[in-house]
Amino acid sequence: MQINSKLLIESFLDNSWLEKNLSENTLSSYKNDLLNFYDFLKKINKEVIDVDHFLIISFLSHLLDKGRSSKTISRNISALKSFYKYLISIDQIDLNPTSKVETPKSGLYLPTTLTNFETDALLDSPRDGHYIEQRDKSMLFTLYATGMRVSELVGIKLNNLDLNRGSVQIIGKGNKERLIPLSDIAIKYLKIYLSDYREILSKGRDQVFVYLSTHGRKMTRQSFWHRIKIYVKRAGIDKEIFPHTLRHAFATHMINNGADLRSVQLLLGHSDLSTTQIYTHVAQSKLKILHKKHHPRG
């Protein structure tokens, strides 16, 4: 029988009203949170009964990247925990994917990220010499070099680039501007793309945007996400990757390599330092693993 995720959510809300005597405000919040979760799953063709721990964390990571507060994320966790406890009680699932998820304060809520090896494999996946893949290679290197959002990446205009100084101007959330340095290798692939391949994509059109589609128009987030999935598969990465995963990898790897939190906050464009602090948990978890593996008394 076809499982309808929305019907399961409605059933949970009805049960919560009848059995749990929850307030109207709590039910309304749960409904909004679960429908947002439903929309998130719909984009990746998943039903609520298909969800595992990794997908729960990815959803919470998605909320974090959208700038949601710790209070909002905690409420989402509460809604998801109650919902999946209900699905177990009605025999829709056997394992609760939220059982090991704790609130952000615990340090156990971690954004989805990539190892250094996985990042290298992904960045090296596009082929040299092919105009579409050279565009994608430049986009991937620029994304990882700067930690910008995908929406910011596709919105870069030619006059936002200063390759002589090695920087890019970003217009972020709330029209806030920030200047981000580019790595040497990101500059290298930008120059190759701009000099040898962008004109092929522009099809003679006068476009202000740096990254263009095969139709000669501005790249969309959806088009780039489709391209990323091709390279994830080619790189042999056995993880469900999301558009913001390279942004998380950038932040985590920066902190792992000694960058201070305030600098990472400025680069990411976070208005609140507490949002950036989530990445220290990722770095710390890696350090704990390394310590346990290599320290004589680990």
N, C-alpha and C positions, 0 to 999 in steps of 0.2 A: 504493500500500500504506500502511495506517495505521502511523504511526511510534509506537512505544511508548517513552516516555522512560525508564521504569524498566528496561526490558530493555537499553537502551543504557548505562545506568549500571552495570547488572550485568555487561554485556559488558566495559566499561572496567575494572571492578574485577578480573574474571577475567584479563584481559590483563595488568594491572599485576602481578598475583601471578605469572603464568607468565613474562612477558617481563622485567619490571623488578626482580623479586626484592625487592619492597618489604616492609618489616617488617609484622607483624600490627597493630601500633599505628597505623602510618601508613595502612594500608588501612582500618582501623576508623574513623579520623578522616575519611578521604576519603569513606567511605560515609555517615557521619552528615552531613557538610557537603553532599554532593550530594543526599541525600534531603531535607534542609532546603531546598535550592535548588529541588528538584522540587516541594515543597509550596508554595513561594512562587509558582512559575510556574502551578501548578494553579489557584490562586485567581484568576488573571487569564486563564485558558484559553489558556496558551501551552505549547508543547512545547520541549524543549531545543534542537531544531534551528531554532526560530524566533527565537532570542535574538540581540540585537545588543549593541553596546557600551553603549548607554543602559540596557538592562535589567540588564546586569551591574553597572553603577554603582548602579542603583536597588536591587538586591539587597544590595550592600555597604552602601549607605546605610541600608537596612532593618536590617541587623545592628548598625550604629552606633547607630541609634535605640533598639535593644533593650539597649544598654549593653555590647555585646561588646567585648572588649579588642583592642588593636592586634595582639597575637599571634594571637588567634582569627581576626581578619579576614585577616591575612597567610596563615594556613593555608588559609582558604577560597579566597583568590586562587590559591594554589598548586594546590589541588584542581581548581578551575575551569580553570586554564591547562592542566593535564595532561589533563583530560577533553576539552577542545575540541581539543587537539592530536591526541588519539586519534580524535575524530570526523572530523577532516580526513583522517587516515591511512586511514580506512575509507570515505572518499568520502560521508560523510553531510552534510557542509557544505563550502562553498567558501571562506568567509572566517572567520577566527578572531576572535570578538567580544572575546576577552581580550587580544589582541595589544598594545593600548596601555594596559592596566591595570597599574599598578605598586603597590607596597605603600604603606600610609598615610604612611610616613616620607618618601616622595619628594615629597609635596605634590600629586601628580597624581590622587589618589583623592578625588573630590569628591562630596558629597551632591547629590542632585537638588534643584534649587531653581527659583524663578520670578523673572523680571525684575520691576521695579517696575510696568511697564506691564501685564504679565500678571496680577500680583497685584491691581491696581486693577480690571481687567476681570472677574476672578473674583469679587471682593467686591461688585461692582456688578451681578452677574448676577441674583440673586433679586429678584423684583418687589415693590414696596411695595404694601401693602394686602391681600395674600393671606396668610392665617394660617399656612400651611405654609412659604411662602417667607420670611415675616417671621421665623419661628423659625430657618430656615436662615441668613438674613442675620445674625442675632444670633450664631449659632454660628460662622459664618465670621469675623466681625469679632472675636469673643472669642478664637478660636483664633489669629488672626494678631496680635492685640494682646498676647497673653501668651506665645506659643510653647509652650503646654502640649501634652501628648500628647492624641490623640483620646480615648483611654480615660479620661484625666483630665477632659476636657471633658464627656463624657456622664455622668460621675460627680459633677458639681457639684450640691450641694444648696442649697436656698434659704438655709439658715443659714450657708453658706460665702461668700455675697455681702455686701459692705458697699458699696453704691452711693453712700452719702454720703461715704465716704472714698475711694471709687474703687478698691477692691481685691477680690481673690478669694483665698480660702484653698484650696490644693490639697493633696490627700493623694496623694503620688507613690509611686514604687517603694520597697518596704521600709517602707511606712507613714510615710515622711518628709513632714513638713508644710513648705510654703513659702507665703509671702504674695506675690502678684504684683499690681502696679498695673495698672489698666485704663485704656485710652485714653478720651478724651472721647467719641469716636464709638462705641466699643464700649459704653460706658455708655448712650449715647443709644439704640442699637438694643436693648439689654437692657431698658431701661425701656419702650420701645414694645411689645416682645414680652410682657413681664410684665403690663403694664396692659391691653393690648388683645387679646391673642391666646392666651396660655397657658390661660386658662379654657376657651376653645373646645376646645383639645386635651385638657384634663383630663377632660372629659365628666362633671364632677361628682365625680370621685374625689379623695381627699385624698392628693396626691403630694408627697414631699419633694424630688424631683429638679427641677432648673430646666427641663431640656429634655425634652419629652414627645413620644412618637410619636402617630400618628393614632389609636392604640388607647387613648390615655390612660395609657400606661406609660412607663417610662424609655426614652429613645432608646438604641439599640445602636450600636456602632461600625460594624457592617455597614450599618445603615439610613442612617447619616450618609454613609458612603462612597458608597452608591448615589446619594444626593442630590448629592454633590460632583461625580460624573461627569456629571450632568445640566448643572451650571453650567459645568464645564470645556468641554463641547461648545458650550454657548450662548455662552461668552466667546470661542470661536474659538481656543482654546489648542491648538496642535498638538504636544503633548507627552504622554507617558504619565505621568499624575500619580498619586501614591501618597498614602495617608492622612497620612504624615508630611511631605509636601512643604511645606505651609504652615509647619510648625515650622522646617524648614530655611530657608525664606524669611525668617521672623522673625529667626533668628539671623544670617543673612548680611546682611540689610538693617540690623540694629542695628550690626554691626561696620563695615559700609560707611559708616555715618553717625557713626562715632567712638566707639561704646560700648566700654568696656574689657572685656577677656576675662573677668575675674573676675565682673563684673556679669552678663554673659550666662550664665556658668556657673550662677550662683545662680538666675537666672530659668528656665533650662531644667531645673534640678534634677539636673545632672550631678555625680556624686560626685568625679570625676577631671577636673582641668583639661585633661589631654591629650586627652580626648574632645571638649571644646569647641574645642580648637585647630584641629580639622579645618575649622571654618568660616572661619578666617583665610585658608586656602588658597583658598576660594571668593572671598572679598573681594579677595585679592591678585591672583587671575586676572583679575578685572574691572578692577582698577587697571592691570594690565599692558596690557590691551586699550585702555583709555582713554589711557594714556600713549603707546602706539604710534600711536594714531590722531591725537592732538592735539598731542603734543610736536614741536617743529620738528626735533629730532634723535632722534625716537622710533624 
